[in-house]
Each structure stands twice: as structure tokens, then as C-alpha cells.
Amino acid sequence: MTIYVTKSFLPPFEEYAEIVRKVWDNGILTNHGPCVKELEAKLKDFIGTQNLYYVTNGTIALQLALSALDITEGEIITTPFSYVATTSSILWERCKPVFVDIEPHNFTIDADKIEAAITPNTKAIMAVHVFGYACNVEKIQQIADKHGLKVIYDGAHAFASRYKGKSLLNYGDISTLSFHATKLFHTIEGGACIIKNKEVADKLDLRRRFGHTGDNHYSLGINGKQSEFHAAMGLANFPYISDIIRKRKQVCNLYDNLLQGLIKRPAAQEGLEYNYAYYPVVFKSEAELLKVFAALNAQDIYPRRYFYPSLNNLPYLVDKQSCPVSEDISSRVACLPLYPTLAEQDIEKICKIIKEVL
Ligand SMILES: *Cc1c(COP(=O)(O)O)cnc(C)c1O
């Protein structure tokens, strides 16, 4: 049987159907219906925030974040080691991504290198809690305060990661989430913004629904509204969050045991309660990675090169910026299959193949 890097969690069908039955009964399909409101309330409680808005996906969440902070031009300091949506959202909002290289030990933006990249045009820092590991949130906030910059965290991987006793999503001016089917907690497609300031939150709320209330048009907006069917999936998945994380942890622990000493792993920082969102491993070279991939693929096992290429090398960027650490890590990092139902014998098989190649 084919093993992919991930497999979407699905709740028991009847539990989803029961929620969808209520959608049928009340006839409201979208425009912030009861399921969306209930999911937002549950997520606020889970994350510990007053201001959370459920939107269509994690990319729109990033774009709305820039818009709600009134950033419509200028430079955004960001990380080259992420999914392409981090960079594309900056470009789509007509800003310029300025890449700052990453920390080699946990792949997040290297806070010590941020100040050197600040210019009079810098508006914000958009960092990523990549794979659920925490950025240096204290240092980043310090720099932002000193230079009057906004801080946006792409927290697409950070759902349920906690740092120093609170959700990692409560740092910065705005944090965003993705609830895409491949993420730890999903609503098939979906995303959210967690916002510190109430005024910014109101602006974001307005702009996710075309910027108008009734016939009063206040600002440019977009369609960031999410349907009741997506919210229903979120409500059905919600009770399983701790179960999902517990099982992922078991998979990670087994990988740790079987691959101990064989392969390099990122180091989570002190104070982080990790969410086990991904299992990244760093090979010695790209050649070694490709050899392991060939051996696994031959057995119908498909890990993924997360993240490759380093985003500073996207072909449609106007000027080339160099990020040697990210380029090096990107060339030899991969995520091994990780999902709650991944069987122990499959994990053993994967590790055996890796061991044989190495
Ligand atoms: C998945 C992901 C996104 C985009 O989320 P979508 O919901 O797919 O739009 C953004 N950033 C990161 C780091 C991601 O992994």
C-alpha cells in the first residue's frame, strides 16, 4: 500500500453527517452561519484569544493580515524557508519580500540577522513557526518595537504548539493559521487570523467580507468567508485534537528511537510544547537525500522535500537575494510520513530502508 507524507484525518462519518444534517435543517450554507460561529468560539477558547477570524484558507489569512495592518507597499522582512504562500502573499499585496536567512538548528528566521536588513521602507516582519518550531519571538518583538515594525507570524504549522505557557499564535500583531486538509487540524480548506488589537481585528473582519455591511461600503475587501460545510468538518475534527497529537507523538518517538544517531534533526527550543506537526530530517547532502528517496519510492513510500527550493530562489522574483543557510538546508531536508494512523510496521519498514541506504 502506498504511503504518502501525510494522510488527512477524518472523523467518523456519522459525526460529520450529524452536523451537516443541522445545516440542511436551518438552510444556511455560508456567510458566517452557526457552524462558522461555533467553530470560531471553540478556536478562540482553545488558543486563548479574543480576536479570531475563520477564513477561506491560510493564504488569504496572510493577505488579509497585511491588508488589515494597512501595509499596501514597501518591504516585508521574511524567511526563505517556508511554503511558497508566505512569499506569494507578500507579492500579491504589492510588497517586496526581503529575505533574511534562517537558524540552522530549527529553520526559523535568524533574528540576529534581521536588523541588518531593515531600511526606511521596511514595514513588517513576516516570520514562520516552521514545522511547529517557535521563532525567536522575544528578539523579533524587541526589534519590531525598536524600529516601529509590525509582526506577522505565519502559524500554518503552529496549531497547538505552545510556548512559555501560551499558544504560539498569541505572539506578534497577527498570527495566521491554515486548516488545509494536510495540516494537523483541518477543515478541508480553511484558515484563520489571530489578532492582538481590536481595531485591526474589526478591519480584518470587514475586509474578509468584501469591506461592506449592508449597503455601506467602508473599504476594499475580498471574499474570505468560509462555508458551513467546511466549518462542520472543523467541528467534527475538533474533539479529536488531543488524540491526533498523542498519536503523532507516538509516531515521532518511534522514528526517534529507530533513527537515533543516524540522521540529523532540528532542535526545539526550551519552553516549547511541540505539536508534532512534521518529522523533518536533514541528510548529509542532496545526493544522500535523493538516494534515500529512490529507495523509499521503489517501495511505494513518498516522503516530501519540505521546503524546496529556498524561496529566495523563486524564478519570478525580480532581484536575487542570497540565503546560504536556507539554500543548504533546503537542498537536503525532507519530511518523513507522519499521520495518526501510520502503522508501527510501516514506520519500521521506512527506517529499515533509510538505514540500509545510509
Ligand atoms: C499550508 C501553508 C500555507 C497556506 O495555507 P493554505 O490554507 O493552503 O492556503 C501558508 N504557509 C505555510 C507555512 C503553509 O504550510
The ligand as an ORCA input file, in Angstrom:
! r2SCAN-3c Opt
* xyz 0 1
  C      -0.112     25.413      4.112
  C       0.673     26.640      4.307
  C       0.192     27.904      3.905
  C      -1.025     28.084      3.039
  O      -2.178     27.636      3.579
  P      -3.413     27.295      2.625
  O      -4.514     27.052      3.615
  O      -3.065     26.070      1.847
  O      -3.668     28.469      1.761
  C       0.930     29.028      4.248
  N       2.093     28.931      4.901
  C       2.598     27.743      5.278
  C       3.884     27.712      6.027
  C       1.918     26.547      4.966
  O       2.461     25.381      5.285
*
